[in-house]
Structure formats: C-alpha cells, structure tokens
Amino acid sequence: MVGILRFLERLRVNTIVIAILISILFSPTFVVADEFDTTVYIDPSNQIVSPEENFTVNIYCVPDQPIKSFEFRLSFNSSLLIANSVTEGNIFDGYDTFFNEGTINNSAGTIVDIYGLIIGTGNVTNSGTFVTINFTAKETAGVSLLILSNVGVTNETSYVSVSVSNGSAQADAISPVFDDASPSTGYTGNSYTFNVSVTDNTCTADELTVMVDWTHGSNGGNESMMHIGGNYFEKEITLDLESISDMTYTIYAVDSYGNSNSTAIKHVTVADDDVPSIDSITGNTIGTTGETTTISATFTDNIGVTSATLYYRSASEGSWSSKSILSGNADIAIPLDSTENWYYYATVDDDAGNGPIGNPSTDGSTYYTVAVTDNDAPIISNVVASPTSQEVGGYVNVSASIEDNIDVEGVYLNITYPDNSFENISITANTTTGNYYCNRTYAAVGSYDYTVWAKDASGNGNVSDPHSFNIGDQGLPEISNVSLAASDPLDTNSSFGWINISCDVVDNGAVDEVFLNITKPDYSWSNISMNLLGDGSFYYNSSNVFSQEGNYSYSIWANDTSGNANTSSSYDFSLAPNWDVDMNGECKVFDLTLVSNNYGETGATGWIREDVDNNGEVNVFDLVVVSNHYNTAW
C-alpha cells in the first residue's frame, strides 16, 4: 500500500481522489450497482496449439455502463501450460493508469492479484482488453480450462454487476492415423492409385498435408496426395514400363500443429502384362532360284523376349517349317527347281508369357512373300570417254556397251564433278545397237569421275568400274574496254577531285581476281583490287590515290580460277596541279587571265578550276596561288 500511495503522490492527485481509489481497491464487499451485467470473457474462448508453442489469450470486457477499474484471478492446468507474462490491455487507453500484473505461480497454475484502474477522474464505456496473457504449451497433450475468479469491475463509486465467461486451450501432440487401402499389385507401364484414409484428433482432413514417397525402377517422387472427400486421399502415378521389381512407398501426414506420422516402407508387387511387339520383319521380297534369302526381324519388349521363331513354306507346301530368329535373322534356302512364291512370318514370346504374337492364323498378323524371279544383272563393257582430256567448253563423249539376258530397262551416267557435287544422267534413249552414250560440254576445270549404271526389267542392276576424264583451262582472261573518267573540274584536292578506271574481263572458265596497277608521278606504285560491278565489269574509283600532280601510267591485271593470268596495255594520263588552270603543263600569264576573268564569282566549293583554293569564291588569293607558280612547268 505504501508503494501505491507513493505512486499516487508522485502523480500529484488530491487527497479526495486518493481516498476514493484506496476504498475501491481494498473494499471488502461488492456492491451491485446496475440491473444489467458488464461482460468479461476470455478471447479466444477456445484454441488449439502445438506442443511448445507460444500463444496468447485476452481478458476482454464489454461494459454496460462507465467503468474505472478491474481486478481478477486466473487459474490453468499447470501440467499442460506455462504462464509467461501478463501485459496491460487497451481498455483504458488515453488515461493515466495504475496496473499490477499479478503474481504467476506455474506450480499451482494460478495468476493472482491482477488489477488496473484509471488514476484521477475519468471512465470508459467502450469495449476493450483488460490484459493479454502469454502462455507456452508443454509437450503433454490435453485441454486446460482457463478459469476467471474474483472478477471485480467498478465505476467511480461502486462495483458493477459482472457476467463472466471462461475459456480453454488444447495442446495437441497426437499424430494423424493411417488406414492404407492402396492395391498390393500393379502392372508395368500402367497407372497405380495410392488410396489412404487419414484421421486426426483435432484437424479435419482438408487441414492435413499428406505426401507419398515412392520408387519404382527409374520412376519415383515425393508427391502430394489429393483430398477426395471424407478422410480419403489419393495419388495416381505411372509405374516404370521396364521394371518388374517391387514398387516401394511410404505415406507421410502432418496436421496443422506440426504433429506428423508416416507408414512403414510398403511393397507393391509389379507384374508384366505388356505384350511384346515385332517392330520389323525385313527380307528380300525377290528371291532367285538356287540361292538363300535372309530374313531379319527386330523385337521389343518392356522386360525381355524369351523366344522368336520364323515360320516359312513354299506356295505348294501345306505345312510350315520353322527356325529360331531370336538372334535377329535366319536364312531360307530357295530350291533350284521352282520359281513359285515363298511365304513367311515370325512370332515372339516374352519372359512373362505374354504371347506368342505374330501368327496370322491367330491374331491376324501379316504373311510376307518372297517372289522368285530373274537375278541376272546386265553386263557393262567398253566404257570409254572421248577425248579423256578436253578444254573447258569442249565436248566429251562417254559411251558403254550393255547387254542383258532379258532386256535393258535403264542406263545412267553417274558423274562426280571436281567440286564433289554429283549428277545422275539418264542415257537410256541415247543408244545405237547396244552402245549407250552421253555427249556434252563441261564448264568446271578438273577431274571428273564417272560410272555407268544399268538395270534390267526385273530390277537387276549393275555398275561399271570407275573411270575419269579431265577438263583443262589454258585460255587467258580477256581484258577490254579499259577507260578512265575524271571529276569535272579535274582537281588534286581529294575532297573535290576523283579518278574512276573501269574495264571488262571475261574468261572461258571463271575470273578470279582483277587488279589495277598504277605508277605515280614520283614513280611509286600501287596494286589495287578492282570492284566487281556485274556481268564482267570492274571499276576502281579514288580521290586519294590520284591526288598527286603529274603523270600517271596504269594497266589491268587479271587471272582465272585455273591460274591463267593476263595484263592489259599500259595507259597514261596526267593530273594537272590546281595552279595550272588551263592544264597545259606550265603556269603562264594566261592562267592568271583565266582567274581574273572569273574574279568575284562565287559557287560551291570545287566548282571551277579558276577557284584554285576551292573555297567557293574567285578572289585575289587565287591569283596569289597561281602567281606563286608563275613560269613553273610540271
């Protein structure tokens, strides 16, 4: 009490207020002042928490009249909960208050002497929180009642009538429980559905997380199961097509409070119900008398093929002969004395007994036929190219003699060009009494490899030995129409003057490079690659190379892709200096006269030679430039 008085004295309240507060706090009796009740209750009234989880409850008040102070005690189950702290609520916000957090006894499960009041004048009518209490749930599961007692609420003069509601907190440490109804058997490559019922003491099914961790062959995963209604969860997966080992799995579930459980590792027997397949059966559709035809087959099964059998007979035989084709192929010997058709098919079984398949009489599979026919290929002889060496553009005649026991149906000349490209030319129509030929020209230089191929009416083909002929190129490139064009006016300043040299170059093969060889007035020279304009026309345009005054000479050099080179005649031209206005080779008074005739005229820079300095105006400086070279020759 001494502490309270000192606190109130520090706040400088008058002695009347102090007396009232003391009488409220220590009044031995309760006075019911109102007909209606002020409500005090625990919020939330009930809650479920996880073991070792911190949580709070609020002691909430809804006044039915103005109130000024409160007091209460709280009891709880100390085997389930630990009380950590009591903090003042917000119901008296805006006022100076005196608050006692009470005394926590976690052995007894009580918090006593919790009270608070407004200091000085004032009261509240709005609802709010008296206090907030922080708890920690122990690891033991159970329900702890939260019981309010000795609850007192006052106005300025007396206790008011109070209606109290208690609460509870449930600590959940119980894990979900499984009832696994998943099938005990599955089949390779098929879907499989896990089916489990999961129940929990506190959570509904849609509040649970249920996973299945499964492995089968190369397939597997840790996947969520879908809630399908009630307590049931399902997950559909696909079993490995290529494994008959057991599928193993565990199912895991966790509730909203972190309580988890999982099944033991379970095994599902996986059986093979996939029928093997015959992917291909190949063999000669045409057989020849006295020879052997080989039948090949490929098989596929998800696990393994046990046996594969080839059945065969001639058209006149009533029963089938057989031999194993598990290695992938088998031979059928065709008799010498018959050209009748032969028939065959193959069957296959797998390790699990799925089969046999491939029998036309039981599953409608296909019979295959070998037709016995002529197998004599045409005879090719006298293969020759004339001439064996020829110039580009010249004709080469390739010919061959071809015979067949029945009839020649097609003859082709197969040519590989020097660039390794290939052409297959029919020469069937080019024939004279069994001699077939192809007479044509060739543009590319180099060696040509060729063979002659022929077939008969039965499809028997033959090809000659390889032969070759050569196409050479001895012709030089032809250079013509060499011409020079210059800027007008001619000017040594590279910003205004230019020289363009052009020519035409053609070759019986292909032009490779064209160069312009220039000898300059100081006898230095340049070798410049010319630009292709198109259709054999070349040019070079420059303002820098031709900027030195004096006499130039030039020629054109060209080669072809065969290395043949040619050079044109040499040509001369002169580039007069700007001060030689009339470009006659020397500076005389007439050059000054020409400038003076245009004195004062203006135009674009570089417009006339009389504008010697190219500044766009003929003036006294142009006369000075010319006079500086008076009587100079070049």
C-alpha positions in Angstrom: 0.0 0.0 0.0 2.9 2.3 0.7 4.0 1.8 -3.0 0.6 2.8 -4.2 0.5 5.9 -2.1 3.9 7.0 -3.3 2.9 6.4 -6.9 -0.3 8.5 -6.4 1.6 11.2 -4.6 4.0 11.3 -7.5 1.2 12.0 -9.8 0.0 14.8 -7.6 -3.6 13.9 -7.2 -5.7 15.4 -4.4 -6.4 13.6 -1.2 -10.0 13.0 -2.1 -9.2 11.0 -5.2 -6.6 9.0 -3.2 -9.2 8.2 -0.6 -11.6 7.0 -3.3 -9.0 4.8 -5.0 -8.0 3.2 -1.7 -11.6 2.5 -0.8 -12.1 0.9 -4.3 -9.1 -1.3 -4.2 -9.5 -2.6 -0.6 -13.3 -2.6 -0.2 -14.2 -5.9 1.5 -17.6 -6.1 -0.2 -19.1 -6.0 -3.7 -21.9 -3.6 -4.4 -24.2 -4.4 -7.3 -25.0 -1.0 -8.9 -26.8 -1.9 -12.1 -29.5 -4.1 -13.3 -27.6 -5.1 -16.4 -24.3 -7.0 -16.5 -20.9 -5.9 -17.7 -19.4 -8.9 -19.6 -15.9 -10.2 -19.0 -14.7 -13.2 -21.1 -11.6 -14.9 -22.4 -10.8 -14.3 -26.1 -10.4 -16.6 -27.9 -12.6 -18.7 -25.8 -11.1 -21.9 -27.1 -7.9 -22.5 -29.1 -5.7 -25.5 -30.2 -2.0 -25.1 -30.0 1.1 -27.2 -30.8 3.4 -28.6 -28.1 6.0 -25.9 -27.1 4.1 -23.2 -29.0 3.7 -19.7 -27.5 0.2 -18.3 -27.6 -1.8 -15.5 -26.0 -5.3 -15.0 -24.6 -7.0 -11.7 -23.9 -9.3 -10.9 -21.0 -11.9 -8.8 -22.7 -14.6 -6.6 -21.2 -17.8 -5.2 -22.7 -19.1 -2.6 -20.3 -22.8 -1.9 -19.9 -22.0 1.4 -18.1 -18.9 3.6 -17.4 -16.2 1.7 -15.6 -13.0 2.8 -14.0 -11.1 -0.3 -12.6 -10.9 -4.1 -12.7 -9.5 -7.0 -10.7 -9.4 -10.8 -11.2 -7.6 -14.1 -10.7 -6.9 -16.8 -13.4 -6.3 -20.5 -12.9 -5.0 -23.0 -15.5 -3.7 -26.6 -15.7 0.0 -26.4 -14.8 0.7 -29.9 -16.3 -0.3 -28.5 -19.7 0.6 -24.8 -19.7 3.2 -22.4 -18.5 2.2 -18.8 -18.0 5.0 -16.4 -19.2 3.7 -12.8 -18.8 0.7 -10.5 -18.2 0.6 -7.2 -20.0 -1.8 -4.3 -19.7 -4.6 -4.1 -22.3 -6.1 -1.2 -24.2 -9.4 -0.6 -22.5 -8.1 2.4 -20.5 -6.1 3.9 -23.4 -6.0 7.7 -23.2 -5.8 7.8 -19.4 -3.1 7.6 -16.8 -3.4 4.2 -15.2 -2.1 2.1 -12.3 -1.6 -1.5 -13.3 -0.5 -4.6 -11.4 0.4 -7.6 -13.5 -0.2 -10.0 -10.6 1.8 -13.0 -9.4 2.3 -16.1 -11.6 2.6 -19.5 -9.9 3.3 -22.1 -12.6 3.4 -24.9 -10.0 -0.1 -24.1 -8.7 -1.4 -23.0 -12.1 -2.6 -19.6 -10.9 -2.1 -15.9 -11.6 -3.4 -13.8 -8.6 -3.8 -10.1 -7.8 -4.2 -8.8 -11.4 -5.8 -5.3 -11.3 -5.7 -2.0 -13.0 -7.5 1.4 -12.7 -7.7 4.9 -14.1 -5.8 7.4 -12.0 -7.8 10.6 -11.4 -11.1 11.4 -13.0 -12.4 9.6 -16.0 -14.1 6.4 -17.1 -14.7 4.3 -20.2 -17.7 2.8 -21.9 -16.0 1.3 -24.9 -15.2 -2.4 -25.0 -11.5 -3.4 -24.8 -8.9 -5.7 -23.4 -8.1 -5.7 -19.6 -4.9 -7.7 -20.1 -3.1 -10.1 -22.5 -1.6 -13.2 -21.0 1.2 -15.1 -22.8 1.4 -18.9 -22.3 3.6 -21.8 -23.6 2.1 -25.2 -24.2 4.0 -28.1 -22.7 4.7 -31.3 -24.7 1.8 -33.1 -23.0 -1.4 -33.2 -24.9 -4.7 -32.2 -23.2 -7.2 -29.5 -22.6 -6.6 -26.8 -19.9 -9.5 -24.8 -18.7 -8.8 -21.1 -18.3 -10.9 -20.1 -15.2 -11.6 -16.5 -14.1 -12.3 -15.8 -10.5 -12.7 -12.9 -8.1 -13.6 -10.8 -11.0 -14.4 -7.2 -10.0 -15.2 -4.2 -12.1 -16.1 -0.7 -10.6 -17.3 2.6 -11.7 -16.3 5.8 -9.7 -18.3 4.8 -6.6 -19.1 1.0 -6.6 -18.7 -2.4 -8.1 -20.9 -3.2 -11.1 -22.7 -6.4 -11.9 -20.4 -8.7 -14.0 -21.1 -11.7 -16.2 -18.0 -13.9 -16.6 -17.2 -16.5 -19.3 -14.2 -18.8 -19.0 -12.2 -20.4 -21.8 -9.8 -23.3 -22.6 -6.6 -24.1 -24.5 -5.9 -27.5 -26.0 -2.3 -28.8 -26.5 -2.3 -31.2 -29.5 0.6 -33.7 -29.6 -1.3 -36.6 -31.3 -0.2 -37.5 -34.8 -2.5 -38.4 -37.7 -3.5 -42.1 -38.1 -3.5 -44.0 -41.4 -5.7 -46.7 -42.9 -3.9 -47.6 -46.2 -6.2 -49.2 -48.8 -3.7 -49.0 -51.7 -3.6 -52.0 -54.0 -1.0 -54.7 -53.4 -0.4 -55.3 -57.1 0.5 -53.1 -60.1 1.4 -53.6 -63.7 4.3 -52.3 -65.8 3.7 -49.0 -67.5 0.2 -48.7 -66.1 -1.2 -46.2 -63.7 -1.4 -47.0 -60.0 -3.5 -45.1 -57.4 -2.5 -44.8 -53.8 -5.6 -44.7 -51.6 -5.4 -43.9 -47.8 -7.7 -42.7 -45.1 -6.1 -40.3 -42.7 -7.7 -39.1 -39.4 -6.5 -36.7 -36.8 -7.8 -35.9 -33.3 -8.1 -32.2 -33.9 -7.8 -31.4 -37.6 -10.2 -32.1 -40.4 -8.9 -33.9 -43.5 -8.7 -30.7 -45.5 -6.4 -29.3 -42.9 -3.9 -32.2 -43.2 -0.8 -32.4 -45.5 -0.5 -35.9 -46.9 2.5 -37.0 -49.1 3.6 -40.3 -50.7 7.3 -41.0 -51.3 7.5 -43.8 -53.9 10.1 -45.6 -56.1 9.7 -48.0 -59.0 12.5 -48.7 -61.4 13.6 -45.3 -62.8 10.3 -43.6 -61.7 9.5 -42.1 -58.4 8.9 -39.0 -56.4 7.8 -37.4 -53.2 4.3 -36.1 -54.1 1.2 -34.5 -52.5 -1.9 -36.7 -52.3 -5.2 -35.2 -53.2 -8.1 -35.0 -50.7 -11.0 -36.5 -52.5 -13.7 -36.3 -49.7 -14.2 -37.6 -46.2 -10.9 -38.7 -44.8 -9.7 -40.1 -48.1 -6.6 -39.1 -50.1 -5.5 -40.4 -53.5 -2.5 -40.0 -55.8 -2.2 -41.5 -59.3 1.3 -42.4 -60.6 2.6 -44.4 -63.6 4.8 -47.4 -62.9 8.0 -48.0 -64.8 7.4 -49.9 -68.0 10.7 -51.6 -67.9 10.8 -52.9 -64.3 9.2 -55.8 -62.5 10.9 -55.1 -59.2 8.6 -54.2 -56.3 7.3 -50.6 -56.0 8.1 -49.3 -52.5 6.5 -46.4 -50.8 5.8 -44.6 -47.5 2.9 -42.2 -46.8 3.5 -39.2 -44.6 1.0 -36.9 -43.0 1.2 -33.8 -40.8 -1.6 -31.8 -39.1 -1.9 -28.1 -38.6 0.0 -28.3 -35.3 3.1 -30.0 -36.7 2.2 -33.5 -35.5 3.4 -35.9 -38.1 3.3 -39.6 -38.8 4.4 -42.0 -41.6 3.8 -45.5 -42.6 6.5 -48.2 -42.7 8.0 -48.9 -46.1 5.5 -50.9 -48.1 6.0 -53.1 -51.1 3.7 -53.5 -54.1 4.2 -56.4 -56.4 4.6 -55.3 -60.1 3.7 -57.8 -62.8 4.4 -57.6 -66.5 1.2 -57.5 -68.6 2.7 -55.8 -71.7 2.7 -57.9 -74.9 6.0 -57.8 -76.9 6.0 -56.3 -80.3 7.5 -57.3 -83.6 8.9 -53.9 -84.7 10.1 -55.0 -88.2 10.4 -58.0 -90.4 12.6 -57.5 -93.4 13.9 -59.7 -96.1 14.2 -59.8 -99.9 10.8 -59.7 -101.5 12.5 -61.2 -104.6 14.4 -64.5 -104.4 16.3 -66.3 -107.0 16.5 -70.0 -107.8 19.2 -71.8 -106.0 20.1 -69.0 -103.7 19.4 -68.2 -100.0 17.3 -65.3 -98.8 18.0 -63.9 -95.3 15.0 -62.8 -93.1 15.7 -60.3 -90.4 13.5 -59.2 -87.5 13.6 -56.8 -84.6 11.6 -57.3 -81.4 10.7 -55.1 -78.5 9.5 -55.9 -75.0 9.5 -53.9 -71.9 11.3 -56.6 -69.9 12.7 -59.2 -72.3 12.0 -61.5 -75.2 12.1 -65.3 -74.5 11.8 -66.7 -77.9 11.3 -65.7 -81.5 10.5 -68.1 -84.3 10.5 -67.8 -88.1 7.9 -69.9 -90.0 8.2 -70.4 -93.8 7.0 -72.6 -96.7 6.6 -72.5 -100.4 3.3 -72.0 -102.1 2.8 -75.7 -102.8 3.7 -76.9 -99.3 0.9 -77.5 -96.8 3.0 -77.3 -93.6 5.3 -74.7 -92.2 8.9 -75.2 -91.4 10.4 -73.2 -88.6 13.7 -72.0 -87.1 14.7 -69.6 -84.3 15.1 -66.0 -85.3 15.9 -64.8 -81.7 19.4 -63.7 -82.9 17.7 -61.3 -85.3 18.0 -63.2 -88.6 17.6 -66.6 -90.3 18.1 -67.9 -93.8 15.6 -69.6 -96.2 17.1 -71.8 -99.0 15.2 -71.4 -102.3 15.2 -74.6 -104.4 16.7 -74.7 -107.8 13.7 -76.4 -109.4 10.9 -73.9 -108.7 10.1 -70.3 -109.2 6.9 -70.4 -107.1 6.5 -67.8 -104.3 7.6 -68.4 -100.7 5.8 -67.2 -97.6 7.0 -66.5 -94.1 6.0 -64.8 -90.7 7.6 -64.6 -87.3 6.2 -64.9 -83.7 7.6 -63.7 -80.4 7.1 -64.5 -76.6 8.3 -62.6 -73.6 9.6 -63.7 -70.2 6.2 -63.2 -68.5 4.4 -65.4 -71.0 2.7 -62.6 -72.9 2.5 -64.1 -76.4 3.1 -65.5 -78.8 2.1 -62.8 -81.2 2.7 -62.6 -84.9 0.8 -65.7 -86.0 -1.6 -64.8 -88.9 -4.0 -67.6 -88.1 -4.5 -66.5 -84.5 -4.0 -62.7 -84.4 -4.4 -61.6 -88.0 -0.7 -60.7 -88.5 0.7 -60.4 -92.0 2.2 -63.0 -94.2 5.3 -61.9 -96.1 6.1 -63.1 -99.6 9.3 -63.9 -101.5 8.8 -63.8 -105.2 11.4 -65.9 -107.2 12.5 -64.1 -110.3 15.4 -63.5 -112.7 18.6 -62.3 -110.9 21.0 -61.9 -113.8 22.3 -58.3 -113.9 23.2 -56.5 -117.2 26.8 -56.8 -118.4 28.6 -53.4 -118.9 31.7 -53.3 -121.1 33.8 -50.9 -123.3 33.3 -47.9 -121.1 35.3 -45.0 -122.6 35.4 -41.2 -122.6 36.5 -39.5 -125.8 38.6 -37.5 -125.5 39.9 -38.2 -122.0 41.3 -34.6 -121.8 39.4 -31.6 -123.1 39.3 -27.9 -122.8 36.5 -26.0 -120.9 33.5 -25.8 -123.2 34.6 -28.7 -125.4 32.5 -31.9 -125.9 33.3 -35.2 -124.2 31.5 -38.3 -125.3 31.1 -41.1 -122.7 29.9 -44.4 -124.1 29.5 -48.0 -123.0 28.3 -51.4 -124.4 25.5 -53.0 -122.3 23.9 -56.5 -122.7 21.2 -58.3 -120.7 19.7 -61.8 -120.9 16.2 -60.3 -121.0 16.1 -56.6 -121.7 17.9 -53.4 -120.7 15.4 -51.1 -119.0 17.5 -48.2 -117.8 21.1 -46.8 -118.3 22.5 -43.9 -116.3 25.8 -42.0 -116.3 26.8 -41.1 -112.8 29.3 -38.2 -112.8 31.1 -36.7 -109.7 32.3 -33.2 -110.5 35.6 -31.6 -109.4 33.7 -29.9 -106.5 32.4 -33.3 -105.4 28.8 -32.5 -106.5 27.0 -35.3 -108.2 24.7 -35.8 -111.2 22.8 -38.9 -112.3 22.0 -38.6 -116.1 19.7 -40.9 -117.9 21.2 -42.1 -121.2 18.6 -44.8 -121.8 17.4 -43.1 -125.0 20.9 -42.5 -126.4 21.7 -45.9 -127.9 22.9 -47.4 -131.2 22.7 -51.3 -131.3 23.6 -51.8 -127.6 26.0 -48.9 -127.4 24.8 -46.1 -125.0 26.4 -42.6 -124.9 26.3 -39.1 -123.4 28.0 -36.3 -125.5 28.1 -32.9 -123.7 30.3 -30.0 -122.6 31.6 -29.2 -119.1 32.4 -25.8 -117.5 34.4 -26.6 -114.4 38.1 -27.3 -114.6 39.4 -30.5 -113.0 39.0 -34.3 -112.9 35.5 -35.9 -113.5 34.9 -39.4 -112.1 32.1 -41.4 -113.7 30.5 -44.8 -113.7 27.8 -46.3 -115.9 24.9 -48.0 -114.2 22.3 -50.2 -115.9 19.3 -52.3 -114.8 17.1 -54.8 -116.5 13.3 -55.3 -116.5 13.5 -57.4 -113.3 15.2 -54.7 -111.4 18.7 -56.3 -111.5 21.3 -53.6 -111.6 25.0 -53.4 -112.4 27.6 -50.6 -112.3 30.8 -50.3 -114.2 34.3 -49.8 -112.8 35.0 -46.1 -112.1 36.6 -44.1 -114.9 37.6 -40.4 -115.3 38.3 -37.7 -117.8 39.8 -34.2 -117.4 38.7 -30.7 -118.3 41.5 -28.2 -118.6 41.7 -24.4 -119.0 44.5 -22.9 -121.0 42.7 -19.8 -122.0 43.8 -16.4 -120.6 41.3 -13.9 -119.2 40.3 -11.3 -121.9 40.6 -7.6 -120.7 38.8 -5.0 -122.8 37.0 -1.6 -122.7 39.6 0.0 -120.4 38.5 3.5 -119.7 39.2 6.4 -117.4 36.7 9.0 -116.2 37.6 12.0 -114.0 35.8 14.7 -112.0 34.9 17.9 -113.8 36.7 20.1 -113.0 39.9 18.0 -112.5 41.3 18.7 -109.1 44.2 17.4 -107.0 42.3 18.1 -103.8 40.9 14.7 -102.7 37.8 16.4 -101.3 36.7 17.5 -104.8 38.6 15.5 -107.4 38.4 11.9 -108.3 39.5 9.4 -111.0 37.5 6.3 -112.0 39.1 3.5 -114.0 36.9 0.7 -115.4 37.2 -2.4 -117.7 35.6 -5.6 -118.8 37.1 -9.0 -118.0 35.8 -12.4 -119.3 37.2 -15.9 -119.2 36.2 -19.2 -120.7 36.2 -20.6 -117.1 35.7 -18.1 -114.3 37.5 -14.8 -113.5 39.2 -15.0 -110.1 40.9 -11.6 -109.4 41.3 -8.2 -111.2 43.9 -5.7 -110.1 44.7 -2.1 -111.1 48.5 -1.4 -111.3 49.3 2.3 -111.0 52.6 4.1 -111.4 52.5 7.5 -109.8 54.4 10.7 -110.8 57.1 10.1 -108.1 57.5 6.5 -109.6 55.9 4.8 -106.6 53.2 2.3 -107.5 50.0 0.8 -106.1 48.5 -2.6 -106.8 44.7 -2.2 -106.0 42.0 -4.8 -106.2 39.2 -3.7 -108.5 35.5 -3.9 -107.6 33.1 -6.1 -109.5 30.2 -4.1 -111.0 28.4 -7.1 -112.6 28.4 -9.0 -115.9 32.2 -9.0 -116.0 32.6 -5.2 -115.5 35.1 -4.0 -112.9 36.0 -0.5 -111.6 38.1 1.4 -109.1 37.2 5.0 -108.0 39.6 7.0 -105.8 40.3 10.6 -104.8 43.2 9.7 -102.6 45.3 7.5 -104.8 45.1 10.2 -107.6 45.8 13.3 -105.6 49.5 13.8 -106.6 50.0 16.2 -109.5 51.9 14.9 -112.5 52.0 12.0 -115.0 50.5 8.6 -114.2 50.5 5.2 -116.1 48.3 2.2 -115.3 47.4 -1.3 -116.5 44.9 -4.0 -115.7 46.0 -7.5 -114.4 43.5 -10.4 -114.2 43.6 -14.1 -113.6 41.1 -17.0 -113.7 40.4 -19.8 -111.2 42.8 -22.1 -113.2 45.7 -19.7 -112.5 45.9 -18.3 -116.0 46.8 -14.6 -115.9 46.8 -11.7 -118.4 47.8 -8.0 -118.3 46.3 -5.2 -120.4 48.2 -2.5 -122.3 49.6 0.4 -120.3 47.7 3.7 -120.3 48.8 7.2 -119.4 47.1 10.2 -118.0 48.1 13.5 -116.4 46.8 15.2 -113.3 47.4 19.0 -113.6 48.1 20.9 -110.4 45.4 23.4 -109.5 47.6 26.4 -110.3 47.9 25.2 -113.9 44.4 26.4 -114.6 44.4 25.7 -118.4 46.2 22.3 -117.7 48.8 22.9 -120.5 51.8 21.8 -118.4 53.1 25.2 -117.3 52.0 28.3 -115.4 51.8 31.4 -117.6 50.1 34.7 -117.6 47.1 33.0 -119.3 46.4 31.1 -116.1 46.3 34.4 -114.3 44.0 35.8 -117.0 41.6 32.9 -116.6 41.3 33.5 -112.9 40.9 37.3 -113.4 38.1 36.6 -116.0 36.1 35.0 -113.1 37.2 37.4 -110.4 34.5 37.9 -107.8 32.3 35.0 -108.9 31.1 32.5 -106.3 29.8 29.0 -106.3 30.0 25.6 -104.5 33.4 24.6 -103.3 35.4 22.9 -106.1 33.0 24.3 -108.8 35.6 25.6 -111.3 39.4 25.4 -111.7 39.6 29.2 -111.5 38.7 28.8 -107.8 42.2 27.5 -107.2 41.8 27.1 -103.4 38.3 25.6 -103.7 36.8 28.0 -101.1 33.8 28.8 -103.3 34.9 32.3 -104.3 37.4 33.5 -107.0 39.3 36.3 -105.4 42.8 37.7 -105.1 44.1 34.7 -103.1 43.5 32.5 -106.1 45.7 35.0 -108.2 48.3 34.8 -105.5 48.4 31.0 -105.6 48.8 31.0 -109.4 51.4 33.8 -109.4 53.5 31.8 -106.8 54.0 29.2 -109.6 54.5 31.6 -112.5 56.8 30.1 -115.2 56.7 26.7 -113.3 56.4 23.6 -115.5 55.5 20.1 -114.4 
